[in-house]
Amino acid sequence: MIFLVHYDRRAQRLERFVGYSDDALLQAQDDRLKLELSLLRSDRENEIVLLSAPSEEAVRNTHGRYFYKFADLAARSGFALAAS
């Protein structure tokens, strides 16, 4: 599968996540380009990528920062955060 990810770095928020079948690569690329062009003058710090993975679960495991807050990522990996 192919996944289109739009992530707002400043807000640390996933804005868009769309899955495509492997044979829809051209459509995914076209959608990515249209999205990038539509956001050119945006004041957000946009990150727009296409990822290829066997499943959404695989993307969540390899690119967790798009889906989880830092504390959640630390907990998922077994790290304990020190209290401030």
Secondary structure by P-SEA (a helix, b strand, c coil): cbbbbbbbcccccccbbbbbcccaaaaaaaaaaaaaaaaccccccccccccccccaaaaaaacccccccaaaaaaaaccccccc
